[in-house]
Amino acid sequence: MWSPWRQHFEENARRPLPVVEAAGVPPRWQAPLCRSLAIFQVGESGEGRIVREIERSHLAGVDADYRAALKLFVKEEGRHARILAAMVRALGGSLRGSAWTDRLFVHGRRLLGLRLKLLVLLVAEVIGIGFYGMIAERLGTCSMGQVLREICGDEEAHLEFHCGFFRQQTASPWRRAIFSAVWFVVAAAACTLVLIDHRATLRALAIEGAPRRLWSLVTGVRRRVCETQAAAPVLA
C-alpha cells in the first residue's frame, strides 16, 4: 500500500516554493501571527532521527516503499519550514532557534518507542491542520492565507499517511483499544499546551472555538484508525 504514497511525495517534491507576501495581513495581527508562525517553523524542521530509526526497523508493514515515503514526508515538512521562515521574514520577524513546546515534543519522542514517536508526529499533523486552517480562514485570499491553505492540504495528506500506518499496526481489538487510550492522552496534552502557547494569536485574530475544532480532529483520527479496519489492508 505504500507505493502510491511514495509516488505522492515524489510528485510533491517537484513543486517550487511559493511566493510569500505580507500584503493583506492587518497590522494589528502581524506581531502575534509572526510569533506563532516562528514557533511552528521550529516544529516543522528536523525529524532526521526518526528516518534513521525507521531504516533499522522491522515493524510489520514497514517496507522499502514506506521507508522512502517517510523520508520524503520529512523533506516535505522541511519545505514547510522554509515557507514558514519566508512568512516570518515577510512579517518583519526573526526565526527562533527553539520553542518550549517543540522541545517538549522532541524530548517526549526520544523517550518513546518508534510507534509512539510516529503517534506524536500524528498529533503534530492534527495541530498543524487545525491552526493553519483557522489562521488561513481569517487571512482570506491574501498571499499568506493561500500559502497556509496549501500547507494545510499537505498536512491533511500527512494525516492519512500516518493513519494508514496505525491501521496496519492495530489489526486486533486490543491493539485498537490501546491506541485509543494512548492517542487521547497524548493528543489532549499536546493540544492543551499549544492552545496555551498560541492564545495571544487566537485572541488577536478573533478565532473562536479552537479547542472544539482541534478536538474534533483528534476524535476524527481515532475513527480513521479504529473504525475503518474493514476498508484498510491489514498485514498479518
C-alpha positions in Angstrom: 0.0 0.0 0.0 3.0 2.4 0.4 4.0 2.7 -3.3 1.2 5.3 -4.0 2.3 7.3 -1.0 5.9 7.2 -2.3 4.7 8.5 -5.7 2.6 11.2 -4.0 5.6 12.6 -2.1 7.9 12.3 -5.1 5.4 14.4 -7.2 5.0 17.0 -4.4 8.8 17.3 -4.1 8.9 18.8 -7.6 6.9 21.9 -6.6 8.6 25.2 -6.4 8.4 27.3 -3.3 5.5 29.7 -3.3 6.0 33.5 -3.3 5.1 34.9 0.1 4.0 38.5 0.8 2.7 40.2 3.9 0.2 42.3 1.9 -3.3 41.9 3.2 -2.4 41.0 6.8 -3.8 43.7 9.1 -1.1 45.4 11.1 -2.5 44.5 14.5 -2.3 40.8 13.5 1.2 40.8 12.4 3.2 40.6 15.7 1.2 37.7 17.2 0.9 35.9 13.9 4.7 36.3 13.4 5.4 34.7 16.8 3.1 31.7 16.1 4.5 31.1 12.7 8.0 31.3 14.0 7.1 28.6 16.6 5.5 26.4 14.0 8.6 26.9 11.8 10.7 25.3 14.5 8.3 22.4 14.8 8.4 21.7 11.0 12.2 21.4 11.0 14.2 18.3 11.7 13.0 14.7 12.1 16.2 13.1 10.7 16.4 10.9 13.8 13.1 9.1 13.1 14.2 8.4 9.5 17.4 6.7 10.7 15.3 4.7 13.2 12.8 3.5 10.5 15.7 2.4 8.4 16.6 -0.1 11.1 13.0 -1.0 12.0 11.5 -4.5 11.5 7.9 -3.5 12.3 5.2 -5.2 10.3 4.2 -3.2 7.3 7.4 -1.3 7.1 9.0 -2.0 3.7 11.2 -0.1 1.3 8.4 2.0 -0.1 7.3 3.0 3.4 10.9 4.0 4.4 11.2 6.0 1.2 7.8 7.7 1.7 8.7 8.6 5.3 11.9 10.1 4.2 10.1 12.2 1.6 7.5 13.2 4.2 10.3 14.6 6.3 11.6 16.5 3.4 8.1 17.9 2.7 8.0 19.1 6.3 11.3 20.8 5.7 9.7 22.5 2.7 7.0 23.8 5.0 9.7 25.1 7.4 11.3 27.1 4.6 7.9 28.5 3.6 7.1 29.5 7.2 10.5 31.1 7.5 9.7 33.2 4.5 6.4 34.2 6.1 8.1 35.2 9.3 10.6 37.3 7.5 7.9 38.9 5.3 6.1 40.0 8.6 9.4 41.5 9.8 10.2 38.9 12.4 13.2 36.7 13.2 13.4 33.0 13.2 13.7 31.1 16.5 16.4 28.6 17.5 13.9 26.7 19.5 10.5 26.8 21.2 9.5 25.3 24.5 6.6 23.3 23.0 8.8 21.9 20.3 11.4 20.9 22.9 8.7 19.0 24.8 7.6 17.2 21.6 11.2 16.3 20.8 12.1 15.1 24.3 8.9 13.1 24.5 9.6 11.4 21.2 13.1 10.5 22.3 11.8 8.8 25.4 9.3 6.6 23.5 9.5 3.7 21.1 9.2 4.1 17.4 5.4 3.6 17.2 4.8 6.2 19.8 7.2 8.6 18.1 5.1 8.2 15.0 2.0 8.8 17.1 3.5 12.1 18.3 4.0 13.1 14.6 0.4 12.3 14.0 -0.6 14.6 16.8 1.6 17.3 15.2 -0.4 16.9 12.0 -3.7 17.4 13.8 -2.3 20.6 15.4 -1.0 21.8 12.0 -4.2 21.2 10.2 -6.2 22.9 13.0 -4.1 26.0 13.4 -3.1 26.5 9.7 -6.7 26.1 8.7 -8.1 28.5 11.3 -5.5 31.2 10.5 -6.0 30.7 6.8 -9.7 31.3 7.2 -9.1 34.6 9.0 -6.5 35.7 6.4 -8.8 35.0 3.5 -7.4 35.2 -0.1 -4.2 37.2 0.7 -0.9 35.6 -0.2 -0.3 34.2 3.3 -3.8 32.8 3.5 -3.3 30.9 0.2 0.1 29.6 1.3 -1.3 28.3 4.6 -4.1 26.6 2.8 -1.5 24.8 0.6 0.4 23.7 3.7 -2.8 22.6 5.3 -3.6 20.4 2.3 -0.2 18.8 2.6 -0.9 18.1 6.3 -4.2 16.5 5.5 -2.3 14.0 3.3 0.3 13.5 6.0 -2.5 12.7 8.5 -3.9 10.0 6.2 -0.4 8.6 5.6 0.2 8.2 9.4 -3.3 6.9 9.9 -2.6 4.2 7.3 0.4 3.1 9.3 -1.6 2.9 12.5 -4.4 1.0 10.8 -1.8 -1.7 10.0 -0.4 -1.7 13.5 -3.9 -2.0 15.2 -5.4 -5.0 13.4 -6.8 -6.6 16.7 -9.4 -5.1 19.1 -6.9 -4.9 22.0 -4.4 -3.0 19.9 -7.1 -0.6 18.8 -8.1 -0.1 22.5 -4.5 0.6 23.5 -4.1 3.0 20.5 -7.3 4.9 21.5 -6.3 5.3 25.1 -2.7 6.5 24.3 -3.9 8.6 21.5 -6.4 10.6 23.5 -4.0 11.2 26.4 -1.1 12.4 24.2 -3.3 14.4 21.9 -5.2 16.1 24.8 -1.9 17.1 26.4 -0.4 18.4 23.2 -3.4 20.4 22.2 -3.7 21.9 25.6 -0.1 23.1 25.6 -0.4 24.5 22.1 -3.6 26.3 22.9 -1.9 28.0 25.8 1.2 28.9 23.9 -0.8 30.5 21.0 -3.6 32.1 23.0 -2.5 35.6 22.1 -2.7 34.8 18.3 -6.1 33.2 18.7 -7.3 36.3 20.6 -5.8 38.8 18.2 -7.3 37.1 15.1 -10.6 36.6 17.0 -10.5 32.9 16.3 -13.3 31.2 18.2 -13.9 27.6 19.0 -10.2 26.5 18.6 -10.4 23.8 21.4 -13.6 22.3 19.9 -12.1 22.3 16.3 -8.9 20.6 17.5 -10.7 18.0 19.5 -12.9 17.2 16.5 -9.8 16.5 14.5 -8.5 14.3 17.4 -11.7 12.2 17.5 -11.6 12.0 13.7 -8.2 10.4 13.8 -9.4 7.8 16.2 -12.3 7.0 13.8 -10.0 6.8 10.8 -7.7 4.4 12.6 -10.0 2.2 14.6 -13.3 2.3 12.7 -12.1 1.7 9.2 -10.3 -1.6 9.6 -12.6 -3.4 7.2 -11.7 -0.9 4.4 -8.0 -0.9 5.1 -5.5 -3.6 4.1 -4.2 -5.3 7.2 -0.9 -7.2 7.4 -0.8 -10.5 9.4 
